Structures are given as C-alpha cells and as structure tokens.
Amino acid sequence: MSTPTKVFVLLLTVFSIAFTMMTVQYVAQTQNWKALAGEYRQTALAAATHERNTMAISLAEKEVLLDKIQGQSETIAERSRTIDKLTGDLDQTKLALAKSEHDRASSAARETTLAQQMALEQKRANLNTAQKDELAKQAIDLQRRNADLNSRVNELNTTVALQSQQLNGLQQQNFALRDDNRKLRSHLKTAAIEPLDDSVVGKPLDQVERITPAVSGAIRAQIASVQNDIASINVGLADGVREGMVFLISRDNDYVGTLKISTVRPNESGGRLTVDGNRQVQQGDKVIDEEGLVRGL
C-alpha cells in the first residue's frame, strides 16, 4: 500500500470516529443515549481495532517497501557502477578507435609514399633496361669489332711469321755470302793477287754510306733493356729502323706506351719512352712501328 493510500485510510478512520461521536451525541439527545452509546462504543472500538490493524499492515508494507527501496538502491548503485565501467570501456574503445583511425591514416600515407617510390623505381628500372639494351647492342658491336680485329691480328701474325721466315732465309743467305766472301778474300791473299783499286772496288768500308733497307710491312721487335725513361729494342738499321721512328709498346695485347727512336745501330736501336698512366715498360714487351702498323691496316 502506497503512502497516499495510508494517509487517506488514516483520515477516513479519524473522520469516522468524529462522525460517530457526533452521531452518539445527537442520538443521546433524541433517544436512549446509553444504548446508542454502547453501540457506538463498540463501533469505535471496532474502528480503533481496524485502525490499529491497518496501521500494522501499513507498517509491514512500509518495511517491505523500504526493503524493496534498499534492494533497488543497491541495484541502482550496482547499475551505476556498471554504467561507469561501461563508460570507461567506451572511452577506452573510443581511444582505441581513434588510434586505429590514426594508424589507418598513417598506413594509407605510407602506402601512397610506397606507391610513389615503386613508380619511381619502375621508371628507373625501365631506364636501366633501356640502358642495358643499349649497352648490350654496344657490347655486341664491340664483340663484332673485336672478332674483326682478332681476325686482322691473326692475318698480321701470319704475315709476320712469313716475313720472319723470309728474313731468316735472307739472313742465312747473307751469312753464306759473307762466308764465301771471307773464303774468297783468304784465297786471294793466299794466291798473292794484287788487291783491286779502291776506285774500282769503291770506298773503304768505314766510309761506305749505309742504305736503309726498304721495309714493306711493319717492323716488330721486343724491348731489350729499360733504364728509367730510356729503352732499347733488338732491331736496328739492318731491319729498316731509322731515327725519329715511333714504336708502339704492348704487353698481352694491352697498350703500354710508345718509344721514339733517337739512336740507331745495325742490329739495335734506342730512344725515349712515353708510358700510359702508371704503367711500366718491361724487358720482353712487344713493339711495332707506328707507320708500318698504319700501312698494314
């Protein structure tokens, strides 16, 4: 029973008692007031008993309501705590969501940057591919030229070998002629034949003007000795070497430098070196005269 209902019942009880008393007074004046008083007394007692019972019921209901209110208060407190916890969880979730959004934005930015870098790298790769193709074409062309040069070198080596054989044959013939000349002179001395007039034979040997033999191909030789920037080669006047000639020096088909001839002897000549970079000329390096090489090409 609610509080307004309890108040209404209490007021109703009070009014009933008051009305009963007024009625008793009125009846006592008009009728047998003793009999009515007894009846009304019984009614008042019944009303008082009913009131006490009603009050007891109201108190019991009040206790029940207080218990319910206490329980509901505890439930409300528990729900408030639950709401606070859910609010905290919601705040944490919002923070996590904001962080996730920030991470997503950062990832999108990184993805955009990586895409741009990939596009740049792709352009570089395409450029490198084009350069690689161009270098491959150049390499093929160089290989073809190298093959042509190797073929030319082989031809020149063959020519040099043939000329070397011819030179050896001429040297053997020259040696045989010298030997025959020595034997003939010895025979003339033994036979007491008067020597020929110089006007007939010609000038003395030390006054004879040396004639440089004509050389149709390149003159090839080797470095005989090296001292600082001066070097000598194992060919000379008899092989067609003359002062001022320039020889190209190579080692294992690699260019080393040049040798400009300043001194010429019958079988040896020498001059000043000009080397390529920090390279050094060594004994045994191959040489070929520049003019002959040009004529051969």
Secondary structure as the mmCIF struct_conf table of DSSP 4:
data_model
#
loop_
_struct_conf.conf_type_id
_struct_conf.id
_struct_conf.beg_label_comp_id
_struct_conf.beg_label_asym_id
_struct_conf.beg_label_seq_id
_struct_conf.end_label_comp_id
_struct_conf.end_label_asym_id
_struct_conf.end_label_seq_id
HELX_RH_AL_P HELX_RH_AL_P1 THR A 3 THR A 30
TURN_TY1_P TURN_TY1_P1 GLN A 31 ASN A 32
HELX_RH_AL_P HELX_RH_AL_P2 TRP A 33 THR A 190
TURN_TY1_P TURN_TY1_P2 ALA A 191 ALA A 192
HELX_LH_PP_P HELX_LH_PP_P1 ILE A 193 ASP A 197
HELX_RH_AL_P HELX_RH_AL_P3 ASP A 198 VAL A 201
BEND BEND1 LYS A 203 LYS A 203
HELX_RH_3T_P HELX_RH_3T_P1 LEU A 205 GLN A 207
HELX_LH_PP_P HELX_LH_PP_P2 VAL A 208 ARG A 210
HELX_LH_PP_P HELX_LH_PP_P3 THR A 212 ALA A 214
BEND BEND2 SER A 216 GLY A 217
STRN STRN1 ARG A 220 GLN A 227
TURN_TY1_P TURN_TY1_P3 ASN A 228 ASP A 229
STRN STRN2 ILE A 230 ILE A 233
BEND BEND3 ASN A 234 ASN A 234
HELX_RH_3T_P HELX_RH_3T_P2 LEU A 237 ASP A 239
TURN_TY1_P TURN_TY1_P4 GLY A 240 GLY A 240
TURN_TY1_P TURN_TY1_P5 GLU A 243 GLY A 244
STRN STRN3 VAL A 246 ARG A 251
TURN_TY1_P TURN_TY1_P6 ASP A 252 ASN A 253
STRN STRN4 ASP A 254 VAL A 264
BEND BEND4 PRO A 266 ASN A 267
STRN STRN5 SER A 269 VAL A 275
BEND BEND5 ASP A 276 ASP A 276
TURN_TY1_P TURN_TY1_P7 GLY A 277 ASN A 278
TURN_TY1_P TURN_TY1_P8 GLN A 283 GLY A 284
STRN STRN6 LYS A 286 ASP A 289
HELX_RH_AL_P HELX_RH_AL_P4 GLU A 290 GLY A 296
#
